[in-house]
Amino acid sequence: MTTVENFLLSSFYETIIENAESNILILDKEFTIVSLNPGFYWAFLEAYDLHLRKGDKLFDAMQAVAPRVADRWRIRCQAALKGLSVSDEEQLESNDQTFAWKIYYKAVRLGNDQFVSIFSRNISAAKVHQSKILQQEATLRTILNSLDPSIWLVNDRMELVDFNDNAVSHFFNGYNVTLRPGKNFIELLPEGMYGLRQEWHDRLSNAFQNKVKTSHVDRMNMNGEEKINETTINPAIVDQRIVGLTISITDITRKEIEGKRQRNELREMQKLGSEIDNFLYGVSHDLRAPLLSIISVIKIMNRDYVKDMSLLDTIETTVKRLDNFVTNVITYSREHQVGISADEIDFEKTISSVIDSLTYLENSKFVRYSCVINQEVPFLSDRNRLSSILRNTFASVFQHLDFSENPKVKITIEVEPSAATIQLEESRENTSLQVRQDVFESFFGGADNTTGSGLAFYLVKNMIEKLGGRILLKSSHGIGSGVILKLPNLRSTNY
């Protein structure tokens, strides 16, 4: 190669080195500086206050200001001359700041001569970023290990990616399995243990294929104690493709035991309730039988033997009142056990029958009533429940009337395709009927001068709600002055 060519080639290399983004330093085999670019010059100047120039012995210059660095660099350069590629990291101080550098040492042969090339790259930003990533990973690891469930992740090849400490304990204590990153999860499971491998393979495959979250309840023996676990498998989806699965196992043993205890208590309560209902029903029938016998005897005495009828009237009224109460108890005890029937209702006959059944009520003979029925379509409801509702509602209203004057009760019935509205109120302009909202509570006695048990309105409210209806108080100046019943027409419903 001619001298001109050597000159041009040398100038070409110098240009490359001068303009390179990395710091470049070229040494001969005696470690004399052959070439360096501005980056290396300023790095040494700022870090060690050392002016490096071509022709300087690098390590002699460095020995005076940074002997330990000089020794490290000398060893690496010697290794490079032996054909080894060496890299390392150094921290340099500049303007009260610490910079991280990645430095590469490599031998270069040019003709018969051997040189050492030293390249350095500032990796401070990368180190900061790496530090943040490591901090985030440490935080996530702490959170993952603080969670109660056993959690692990597998990739789309069913290889373990990560897992928390509870997962390690779960598989070691339950199956004597040690979890290892990168290992196929299915292959880590013991062979021949109740089809465990096949079961897990099917579960994970299903999650990969269907891309849906799945849950399973398992029972396992852990350290001689039966555990009930809930396993949840969540697909990790990126760009509509499953890249892995997150699996968690939660110990629900206590939850299941508590649930079982509550279910047992509920069954016991239902059994007790049924026994109480049967007891009430039986006792009520036993009470009613002698009452009916007394009424029959009174009628016979009334006809054949007794001259003073007022005493017998009083006895008969009292017995009928007690009989009505017993009937209500029987109705109440059977209310939630009997299904709803849909019978066509003749309101005129039903109202007349109800009024006749209330003759036992004190002063009922002084009550005058009028009934207006507006009906163009058939009305279907549960006949027995409707009769009980009307009988108890009428009885309760009568007990709240003022009998100082002959009261008049107006009954209005509006029948529509979807429902019937039945309204009871005094027909006088200045009504004395005052019904309070708390009559709907069980065994509310009503006004001070009433003799009812208070069960009537409570029973009415429960039966109406079972039929899907409502009971309302008609208000006059803030006082209940009447009762409104709204009942659905079962003709328009699926019963």
C-alpha positions as CSV (number, residue, x, y, z in Angstrom):
1,M,0.0,0.0,0.0
2,T,1.5,3.4,-1.0
3,T,2.1,6.2,1.3
4,V,-0.7,8.2,-0.2
5,E,-3.1,5.3,0.3
6,N,-2.0,4.9,3.9
7,F,-2.5,8.6,4.5
8,L,-6.0,8.6,3.0
9,L,-6.9,5.4,5.0
10,S,-5.6,6.9,8.2
11,S,-7.5,10.1,7.5
12,F,-10.7,8.1,6.9
13,Y,-10.4,6.2,10.2
14,E,-9.6,9.4,12.1
15,T,-12.8,11.0,10.6
16,I,-14.9,8.0,11.7
17,I,-13.4,8.0,15.2
18,E,-13.8,11.8,15.6
19,N,-17.5,11.7,14.7
20,A,-18.5,8.5,16.5
21,E,-21.2,8.8,19.2
22,S,-19.3,6.3,21.3
23,N,-16.1,7.2,23.1
24,I,-13.2,5.5,21.2
25,L,-9.6,5.0,22.3
26,I,-7.0,3.1,20.3
27,L,-3.8,1.8,22.0
28,D,-0.8,0.0,20.5
29,K,0.6,-3.1,22.1
30,E,2.7,-1.0,24.4
31,F,-0.5,0.8,25.5
32,T,0.5,4.0,23.9
33,I,-2.4,6.2,22.7
34,V,-2.6,6.0,18.9
35,S,-6.0,7.7,18.6
36,L,-8.8,9.0,20.8
37,N,-12.0,11.0,20.0
38,P,-13.3,14.0,21.9
39,G,-15.7,11.9,23.9
40,F,-12.9,10.0,25.6
41,Y,-10.8,13.1,26.0
42,W,-13.6,15.0,27.9
43,A,-14.6,11.9,29.9
44,F,-11.1,11.6,31.4
45,L,-10.7,15.3,31.8
46,E,-13.9,15.6,33.8
47,A,-13.5,12.4,35.8
48,Y,-9.8,12.5,36.6
49,D,-8.6,16.0,35.5
50,L,-6.4,14.2,33.0
51,H,-5.5,15.6,29.6
52,L,-4.9,12.6,27.3
53,R,-3.1,13.1,24.0
54,K,-1.7,10.9,21.2
55,G,1.6,9.4,22.1
56,D,0.8,9.3,25.9
57,K,1.4,6.1,27.8
58,L,-2.2,5.6,29.0
59,F,-1.6,3.6,32.2
60,D,1.4,5.7,33.2
61,A,-0.8,8.8,33.0
62,M,-3.7,7.1,34.8
63,Q,-1.4,5.7,37.5
64,A,-0.9,9.1,38.9
65,V,-4.6,10.0,39.3
66,A,-6.5,6.7,39.5
67,P,-4.1,3.8,40.2
68,R,-6.9,1.2,40.8
69,V,-8.6,2.1,37.5
70,A,-5.3,1.9,35.7
71,D,-4.6,-1.6,37.1
72,R,-8.1,-2.8,36.1
73,W,-7.8,-1.4,32.6
74,R,-4.3,-2.8,32.1
75,I,-5.5,-6.3,33.0
76,R,-8.4,-6.1,30.5
77,C,-6.2,-4.7,27.7
78,Q,-3.7,-7.6,28.2
79,A,-6.6,-10.1,28.0
80,A,-7.8,-8.4,24.8
81,L,-4.3,-8.8,23.2
82,K,-4.5,-12.5,24.0
83,G,-7.7,-12.7,21.8
84,L,-10.3,-12.3,24.4
85,S,-13.3,-10.0,24.1
86,V,-13.7,-8.2,27.4
87,S,-16.4,-5.9,28.7
88,D,-17.1,-4.2,32.0
89,E,-18.9,-1.3,33.6
90,E,-17.3,1.7,35.2
91,Q,-18.7,4.6,37.1
92,L,-17.2,8.0,36.4
93,E,-17.8,11.2,38.5
94,S,-18.4,14.4,36.7
95,N,-19.8,17.7,38.0
96,D,-20.9,16.0,41.2
97,Q,-22.8,13.4,39.1
98,T,-22.2,9.7,38.7
99,F,-22.3,8.3,35.2
100,A,-22.4,4.6,34.3
101,W,-20.3,3.5,31.3
102,K,-20.2,0.2,29.4
103,I,-16.6,-0.4,28.2
104,Y,-15.5,-2.9,25.6
105,Y,-11.9,-4.0,25.0
106,K,-11.0,-5.8,21.8
107,A,-7.7,-6.6,19.9
108,V,-7.4,-5.3,16.4
109,R,-4.7,-6.4,13.9
110,L,-3.6,-4.1,11.2
111,G,-0.9,-5.6,9.0
112,N,1.8,-7.0,11.3
113,D,0.9,-4.6,14.1
114,Q,-1.6,-5.4,16.9
115,F,-3.7,-2.8,18.6
116,V,-6.3,-2.6,21.4
117,S,-9.6,-0.8,20.7
118,I,-11.5,0.6,23.7
119,F,-15.2,1.7,23.2
120,S,-17.3,3.1,25.9
121,R,-21.0,3.9,25.9
122,N,-22.9,6.0,28.4
123,I,-25.6,3.7,30.0
124,S,-26.7,6.0,32.8
125,A,-30.2,6.4,31.5
126,A,-30.5,2.7,30.9
127,K,-29.2,2.0,34.4
128,V,-31.8,4.4,35.9
129,H,-34.5,2.7,33.8
130,Q,-33.3,-0.7,34.9
131,S,-33.3,0.3,38.5
132,K,-36.9,1.5,38.2
133,I,-37.9,-1.8,36.6
134,L,-36.2,-3.7,39.4
135,Q,-38.0,-1.6,42.0
136,Q,-41.3,-2.2,40.3
137,E,-40.6,-5.9,40.1
138,A,-39.7,-6.0,43.8
139,T,-43.0,-4.1,44.6
140,L,-45.0,-6.5,42.5
141,R,-43.3,-9.4,44.1
142,T,-44.0,-8.1,47.5
143,I,-47.7,-7.6,46.6
144,L,-47.9,-11.1,45.0
145,N,-46.4,-12.8,48.0
146,S,-48.8,-10.8,50.4
147,L,-51.9,-12.3,48.7
148,D,-53.6,-15.2,50.4
149,P,-54.4,-17.2,47.2
150,S,-51.8,-19.4,45.6
151,I,-51.0,-17.6,42.3
152,W,-49.0,-18.7,39.3
153,L,-48.6,-17.9,35.6
154,V,-48.1,-20.1,32.6
155,N,-47.3,-19.1,29.0
156,D,-49.0,-20.5,25.9
157,R,-46.8,-23.6,26.2
158,M,-48.0,-24.3,29.8
159,E,-44.5,-23.4,31.1
160,L,-44.3,-21.7,34.5
161,V,-43.5,-18.0,34.1
162,D,-43.9,-16.8,37.8
163,F,-45.5,-17.8,41.1
164,N,-45.8,-16.6,44.6
165,D,-44.7,-18.1,47.9
166,N,-48.1,-19.5,48.7
167,A,-48.1,-21.4,45.4
168,V,-44.8,-22.9,46.3
169,S,-46.1,-24.1,49.7
170,H,-49.4,-25.3,48.2
171,F,-47.8,-27.7,45.6
172,F,-45.0,-28.8,47.9
173,N,-47.2,-29.6,50.9
174,G,-50.1,-31.0,48.8
175,Y,-48.2,-32.9,46.1
176,N,-44.5,-32.8,47.1
177,V,-43.9,-30.8,43.9
178,T,-41.3,-28.0,43.6
179,L,-42.3,-25.3,41.2
180,R,-39.5,-24.1,38.8
181,P,-39.6,-21.3,36.3
182,G,-39.5,-22.4,32.7
183,K,-40.7,-25.9,33.5
184,N,-43.9,-27.3,32.0
185,F,-46.5,-27.1,34.7
186,I,-48.3,-30.3,33.7
187,E,-45.1,-32.3,33.7
188,L,-44.2,-31.1,37.2
189,L,-47.4,-32.7,38.6
190,P,-47.0,-36.3,39.9
191,E,-48.0,-39.1,37.6
192,G,-50.8,-41.4,38.5
193,M,-52.3,-39.3,41.3
194,Y,-56.0,-39.5,40.7
195,G,-55.7,-38.3,37.1
196,L,-54.2,-35.0,38.3
197,R,-52.2,-34.3,35.2
198,Q,-55.1,-35.0,32.8
199,E,-57.5,-32.9,34.9
200,W,-55.2,-29.9,34.9
201,H,-54.3,-30.4,31.2
202,D,-58.0,-30.3,30.3
203,R,-58.7,-27.2,32.4
204,L,-55.8,-25.2,31.0
205,S,-56.6,-26.4,27.4
206,N,-60.2,-25.3,27.8
207,A,-59.2,-21.9,29.0
208,F,-56.8,-21.5,26.0
209,Q,-59.4,-22.7,23.5
210,N,-62.5,-20.8,24.8
211,K,-60.8,-17.6,26.1
212,V,-63.0,-17.5,29.1
213,K,-62.5,-17.4,32.9
214,T,-63.3,-20.7,34.6
215,S,-63.7,-21.8,38.2
216,H,-63.5,-25.2,39.9
217,V,-63.9,-26.5,43.4
218,D,-61.4,-29.1,44.5
219,R,-60.8,-31.2,47.7
220,M,-57.4,-32.2,48.7
221,N,-55.5,-33.6,51.6
222,M,-52.9,-31.3,53.0
223,N,-50.8,-32.5,55.9
224,G,-53.5,-34.9,57.0
225,E,-56.3,-32.2,56.8
226,E,-58.9,-32.0,54.1
227,K,-59.0,-28.7,52.3
228,I,-61.6,-27.3,50.0
229,N,-60.1,-25.0,47.3
230,E,-61.6,-22.8,44.6
231,T,-59.4,-22.6,41.5
232,T,-59.8,-19.7,39.1
233,I,-58.2,-19.7,35.7
234,N,-58.0,-16.3,33.9
235,P,-56.7,-16.0,30.3
236,A,-54.2,-13.2,29.6
237,I,-55.2,-11.8,26.2
238,V,-53.0,-9.5,24.1
239,D,-54.2,-8.4,20.6
240,Q,-57.0,-11.0,20.8
241,R,-54.5,-13.8,21.4
242,I,-54.0,-15.7,24.6
243,V,-50.4,-15.4,25.6
244,G,-50.8,-17.2,28.9
245,L,-53.0,-18.0,32.0
246,T,-53.1,-16.7,35.5
247,I,-54.2,-19.4,37.9
248,S,-55.2,-18.8,41.5
249,I,-56.2,-21.2,44.3
250,T,-58.2,-19.9,47.3
251,D,-58.8,-21.9,50.4
252,I,-62.5,-21.8,51.0
253,T,-62.7,-24.5,53.7
254,R,-63.9,-22.2,56.4
255,K,-66.4,-20.6,54.0
256,E,-67.8,-23.9,53.0
257,I,-68.0,-25.1,56.7
258,E,-69.8,-21.8,57.6
259,G,-72.1,-22.1,54.6
260,K,-73.0,-25.7,55.6
261,R,-73.7,-24.6,59.1
262,Q,-76.0,-21.8,57.9
263,R,-77.8,-24.2,55.6
264,N,-78.3,-26.6,58.5
265,E,-79.6,-23.8,60.7
266,L,-82.0,-22.7,57.9
267,R,-83.3,-26.2,57.5
268,E,-83.8,-26.4,61.3
269,M,-85.6,-23.1,61.3
270,Q,-87.8,-24.2,58.4
271,K,-88.5,-27.4,60.2
272,L,-89.3,-25.6,63.4
273,G,-91.5,-23.1,61.5
274,S,-93.4,-26.1,59.9
275,E,-93.8,-27.7,63.3
276,I,-95.2,-24.4,64.8
277,D,-97.6,-24.1,61.8
278,N,-98.8,-27.6,62.3
279,F,-99.1,-27.0,66.1
280,L,-101.1,-23.8,65.5
281,Y,-103.3,-25.6,63.0
282,G,-103.9,-28.5,65.3
283,V,-104.6,-26.4,68.3
284,S,-106.9,-24.1,66.4
285,H,-109.0,-27.0,65.2
286,D,-109.1,-28.4,68.7
287,L,-110.3,-25.0,69.9
288,R,-112.8,-24.5,67.2
289,A,-114.6,-27.9,67.7
290,P,-115.9,-27.0,71.2
291,L,-116.8,-23.5,70.1
292,L,-119.0,-24.9,67.3
293,S,-120.5,-27.3,69.9
294,I,-121.3,-24.4,72.2
295,I,-122.9,-22.4,69.4
296,S,-125.1,-25.4,68.5
297,V,-126.1,-25.8,72.2
298,I,-126.9,-22.1,72.4
299,K,-129.2,-22.3,69.4
300,I,-131.0,-25.3,70.9
301,M,-131.4,-23.4,74.2
302,N,-132.4,-20.3,72.4
303,R,-135.2,-22.3,70.7
304,D,-136.5,-24.5,73.5
305,Y,-135.5,-23.5,77.0
306,V,-134.3,-20.0,77.7
307,K,-136.6,-17.0,78.2
308,D,-134.0,-14.2,78.7
309,M,-132.4,-14.1,75.3
310,S,-129.9,-11.3,75.9
311,L,-127.5,-13.5,77.8
312,L,-127.5,-16.1,75.1
313,D,-127.0,-13.4,72.5
314,T,-124.0,-12.1,74.4
315,I,-122.6,-15.6,74.7
316,E,-123.2,-16.4,71.0
317,T,-121.6,-13.1,69.9
318,T,-118.5,-13.8,72.1
319,V,-118.2,-17.3,70.9
320,K,-118.5,-16.3,67.2
321,R,-115.8,-13.6,67.7
322,L,-113.5,-16.3,69.2
323,D,-114.4,-18.6,66.3
324,N,-113.4,-15.9,63.8
325,F,-110.1,-15.4,65.6
326,V,-109.4,-19.2,65.5
327,T,-110.3,-19.2,61.8
328,N,-107.8,-16.4,61.2
329,V,-105.1,-18.4,63.1
330,I,-105.8,-21.4,60.9
331,T,-105.7,-19.3,57.8
332,Y,-102.4,-17.6,58.9
333,S,-100.8,-21.0,59.7
334,R,-101.6,-22.3,56.2
335,E,-101.1,-19.1,54.2
336,H,-97.6,-19.8,53.0
337,Q,-98.2,-23.5,52.4
338,V,-101.2,-23.3,50.0
339,G,-100.8,-22.4,46.4
340,I,-102.8,-19.7,44.6
341,S,-105.9,-20.7,42.6
342,A,-107.6,-18.6,39.9
343,D,-111.4,-18.7,40.4
344,E,-114.0,-16.5,38.7
345,I,-115.4,-14.2,41.3
346,D,-119.0,-13.1,41.6
347,F,-118.6,-9.9,43.6
348,E,-122.3,-9.5,44.5
349,K,-122.5,-13.0,46.1
350,T,-119.1,-12.6,47.7
351,I,-119.9,-9.3,49.3
352,S,-123.3,-10.5,50.5
353,S,-121.7,-13.7,52.0
354,V,-119.1,-11.6,53.8
355,I,-121.6,-9.2,55.3
356,D,-123.7,-12.1,56.5
357,S,-120.7,-13.7,58.2
358,L,-120.1,-10.7,60.3
359,T,-123.4,-10.6,62.2
360,Y,-121.5,-11.7,65.3
361,L,-119.8,-8.3,65.5
362,E,-121.2,-6.0,68.2
363,N,-123.4,-3.3,66.7
364,S,-123.0,-4.8,63.3
365,K,-126.8,-4.8,62.9
366,F,-126.8,-1.0,63.1
367,V,-124.5,-0.7,60.1
368,R,-126.1,0.2,56.8
369,Y,-124.1,-0.4,53.6
370,S,-124.4,0.3,49.9
371,C,-122.5,-1.5,47.2
372,V,-121.7,-0.3,43.7
373,I,-120.0,-2.7,41.3
374,N,-118.7,-1.6,37.9
375,Q,-117.6,-4.7,36.0
376,E,-117.5,-5.4,32.3
377,V,-114.9,-8.1,32.3
378,P,-114.5,-11.4,34.3
379,F,-112.4,-11.2,37.4
380,L,-110.3,-14.1,38.5
381,S,-108.7,-14.5,41.9
382,D,-108.2,-17.0,44.7
383,R,-111.8,-17.3,46.1
384,N,-110.8,-18.5,49.6
385,R,-108.1,-15.8,50.1
386,L,-110.4,-13.1,48.6
387,S,-113.2,-14.0,51.0
388,S,-110.8,-14.0,54.0
389,I,-109.4,-10.6,52.8
390,L,-112.8,-9.0,52.5
391,R,-114.2,-10.6,55.7
392,N,-111.2,-9.4,57.8
393,T,-111.1,-6.0,56.1
394,F,-114.9,-5.4,56.7
395,A,-114.6,-6.6,60.3
396,S,-111.6,-4.2,61.0
397,V,-113.4,-1.3,59.4
398,F,-116.6,-2.0,61.4
399,Q,-114.6,-2.0,64.6
400,H,-113.4,1.5,63.9
401,L,-116.8,3.0,63.2
402,D,-118.6,5.4,65.5
403,F,-121.9,3.9,66.5
404,S,-123.4,6.9,68.2
405,E,-125.2,7.4,64.9
406,N,-126.2,4.7,62.6
407,P,-123.0,4.5,60.4
408,K,-123.3,3.9,56.6
409,V,-120.5,2.1,54.8
410,K,-120.1,2.6,51.0
411,I,-118.5,-0.2,49.1
412,T,-117.2,0.6,45.6
413,I,-115.8,-2.1,43.3
414,E,-114.2,-1.2,39.9
415,V,-113.2,-4.1,37.8
416,E,-110.7,-3.6,34.9
417,P,-109.0,-6.2,32.7
418,S,-105.8,-6.0,34.7
419,A,-107.0,-5.4,38.3
420,A,-109.9,-4.7,40.6
421,T,-110.1,-1.8,43.1
422,I,-112.3,-2.3,46.2
423,Q,-112.9,0.7,48.4
424,L,-114.6,0.9,51.8
425,E,-115.5,4.2,53.4
426,E,-118.2,5.9,55.4
427,S,-120.8,7.5,53.1
428,R,-121.4,10.4,55.5
429,E,-119.8,13.7,54.6
430,N,-118.1,14.2,58.0
431,T,-116.7,10.7,58.4
432,S,-115.8,9.5,61.9
433,L,-113.8,6.5,60.5
434,Q,-110.2,6.8,61.6
435,V,-108.0,3.9,60.6
436,R,-104.3,4.2,61.5
437,Q,-101.3,2.9,59.4
438,D,-100.1,0.6,62.2
439,V,-103.2,-1.6,61.9
440,F,-101.0,-3.5,59.4
441,E,-98.7,-4.6,62.1
442,S,-99.3,-8.1,63.7
443,F,-101.7,-8.1,66.6
444,F,-102.3,-4.3,66.7
445,G,-105.4,-3.8,68.7
446,G,-106.8,-0.8,66.9
447,A,-108.6,1.9,68.8
448,D,-109.2,1.7,72.5
449,N,-112.8,0.9,72.2
450,T,-112.3,-2.0,69.8
451,T,-112.3,-5.7,70.7
452,G,-110.4,-7.2,67.8
453,S,-107.2,-9.2,68.2
454,G,-105.4,-7.1,65.6
455,L,-104.5,-10.1,63.5
456,A,-107.1,-9.3,60.8
457,F,-105.3,-6.5,59.0
458,Y,-101.9,-8.2,59.3
459,L,-103.4,-11.3,57.7
460,V,-105.1,-9.2,55.0
461,K,-101.8,-7.5,54.2
462,N,-99.9,-10.8,53.8
463,M,-102.6,-12.4,51.7
464,I,-102.9,-9.4,49.4
465,E,-99.1,-9.2,48.9
466,K,-99.1,-12.9,48.0
467,L,-101.7,-12.2,45.4
468,G,-99.5,-9.4,44.1
469,G,-101.9,-6.6,45.3
470,R,-101.8,-3.7,47.7
471,I,-103.8,-2.3,50.6
472,L,-104.0,1.4,51.1
473,L,-105.6,3.8,53.6
474,K,-107.7,6.5,52.1
475,S,-106.5,9.8,53.7
476,S,-108.7,12.7,54.8
477,H,-106.8,15.6,56.4
478,G,-104.0,13.3,57.3
479,I,-106.2,10.6,58.9
480,G,-107.1,7.3,57.3
481,S,-110.8,7.5,56.5
482,G,-111.2,4.4,54.5
483,V,-109.5,1.3,53.0
484,I,-108.6,0.7,49.4
485,L,-107.8,-2.8,48.1
486,K,-106.1,-3.3,44.8
487,L,-106.0,-6.9,43.5
488,P,-104.6,-8.1,40.2
489,N,-106.9,-9.9,37.8
490,L,-105.4,-13.4,37.5
491,R,-107.1,-13.7,34.2
492,S,-104.2,-11.7,32.7
493,T,-101.4,-13.6,34.5
494,N,-99.9,-17.0,34.3
495,Y,-101.3,-19.0,37.2
